[in-house]
């Protein structure tokens, strides 16, 4: 049955029942309480909680990509060791927002399972909540009474959070056979694998208040979920998801890479890699990047866990990037963006793998160092450090110790792990703990979305439909001096969106407009009242003159995007932007820093486009027609069926709802002011245009005049070259005076580190030379002069702060000091403790860098 496409069959079935098929929402949800999208209902959470009205049509179906590898929902450490845990999985679901309820949901589920999937009825069982006699009776129309089990809240009651929508649920189980599973736990309700849950129907019919009281919802809803991976395994007669056609192609590729055949009993590492490559590929393709914190840290941890398991299989060089082709081959048909981002994803993975192989070596060095001090039990503290700092799971440390006939102090490890989880839990709010504030649903139901007229008009006569206070609660008025939010029937104020800042302006003679934001489609302006404002007032409103400068910077951002794709390649994808009246910022996916030549070509592209002066053209198109026409769409952005397409001749074509110039020559001048890294795989360009660019040029001209004055030369370049020659000569003299001993650099996690006492020479010059000669370095020198100790530290691309480093060292010597993160100086008085200070400074560096 490997040719049976469960995903497509599911979507086609519910489409035939009138459901609108919705594309999978991004893995990064528009929800501050969630790290990743972890269930099929996440995109509809605001509908279920009642923050927004139900959509049209009110029945939908989707195959939602999900990640459970961080935050409240974390299956990471189980992956590879069980038959069904995954970091990445696809959840099939059908949803009813106050339309059909239990009877139809049950009928649909049964029909799909028995007639489409054609699973044998004698293998199916059902559970319901012990209080849900209604569902119990409905199921008996489809399945024998003795196959229906009643369970309590633990198994058959679902709730989004401590308060909010909730209700009983009903599950369908598949019996995998007593001949295969016959442990003491292999019974309905037990923890064994014989009875496998394949479908969960949530009957969302109550609202739970803070005191625990359940109130029946006026429009009960349906939320269902069916895991694609486990159902595919069942269809193919496999007892583990990993043995199915969804995973075996990856496992076979891993077997080729390591040169060892796969066997299920000993193949946990193969399974870890086959699972993790899917998570890593999808997250990178959707714009998440490797980082030191947040989602980027979880992504890094997933990749490094896979690399460690490759290391266990004997693969000692980057290999995960080679598996991306297989992910695209198997899943790119349904998720087309995988193919578009394939090469960029491969490059990012390879670079991260190369960084981590150095870390593996450092971790093994720590392991071997502790091994020399171990008699019977390996330190639980060191095992935890290997886990927490280097990403070595406990089972990997235990495997390495097994060859030595040693055991690890698991009790201490578990204690430290529990402490870490407690800290994480305290900081993590989880899903559904607190719904968004505001009377937005009430406004939407009463007025619908208000009209934006700001493309054509910068002022208007408008009516105040509603007023909200600072907490977004409706009020009839705002008194003079009070702040709040105003909803106009029609508004020229652009709400912050797509990177463009919200408009400011005024209600003539009555209030200042401080900002404009969008809430669930409502365009609301933040105001400070000068006189009393009341609901129903007819007022004159006017957008600030800054709008024209914002428009110029926004259009320049579009041309910059095109320039990046032209110069660097089509793998460039926007990773964030900010458009203001005096500057723009554009973040984009790219694995390395841009060269000065590339920056010059990018700047020239934009400037040439401005000079050429293409006129703006806007079209309203169907979303698919727009994409097919070549318009660039941002991944994860929610677009309506009809979209606004903005183009400037052949230079740029993007989906955009922002405000822009009528012709590119209105932008005037354009200058790139900075290029920098945001995180691994993400670069940032900052730039200015129009008035801000002219101000920059004016300031640069003034600085140039000042430089000429200081150098006493009308040809500053020649004067600077002369100075550089003199400085080099002086440096050579200092170098020849030199240190009385050679400077030795050690390697700590890829950083060149040196902590030494210089007997002669200039310590700042010595630091600068080492920083210039190395990409990543951390250097601290001390020098005794006049019975005092001079201390200086320099840091380049390393996770240690020079200011903290010299301060700690100076305090040992009875002194103090500090400075910036990349360079700092300090002084000490007690020269007798200089050796102690040297040792402490080196230990400080190791602690910060390992």
Secondary structure by P-SEA (a helix, b strand, c coil): cccccaaaaaaaaaaaabbbbbccccccccccccccccccccccccccccccccccccccccbbbbbccccccccccccccccccccbbbbbbbbbccccccaaaaaaaaaaaccccccccccbbbbcccccaaaaaaaaaccccccbbbbcccccccccccccccbbbbbbbbccccccccccccccccccccccccbbbbcccbbbcccbbbbbbcbbbbbbbbbaaaaaaaaacccccccccccaaaaaaaaaaacbbbbccccaaaaaaaaaaaaaaaaaaaccccccccaaaaaaaaaaaaaaaaaaacccccccccaaaaaaaaccccccccccaaaaaaaaaaaaaaaaaaaaaaaaaaaaaaaaaccccccaaaaaaaaacccccaaaaaaaacccccccaaaaaaaaaaaaaaaaaaacccccccccccaaaaaaacccbbbbcccccccccccccccccccccccccccccccbbbbbcccccccccccbbbbbbcccccccccbbbbccccbbbbbbbccccccccbbbbbbccaaaaaaaaaaaaaaaaaaaaaacccccccccccccccbbbbbbbccccccaaaaaaaaaaaaaaaaabbbbbbbbbcaaaaaaaccccccccccccbbbbbbccccccccccbbbbcccccccbbbbcccccccccbbbbbbccaaaaaaaaaaaaaaaaaaaaaaccccaaaaaaaaaaaaaaaaaaaaaacccbbbbbbbccccbbbbbbbccccaaaaaaaaaaacccbbbbbbbbcccbbbbbbbbccccccaaaaaaaaaaaacccccccccccccccccccaaaaaaaaaaaaaaaacc
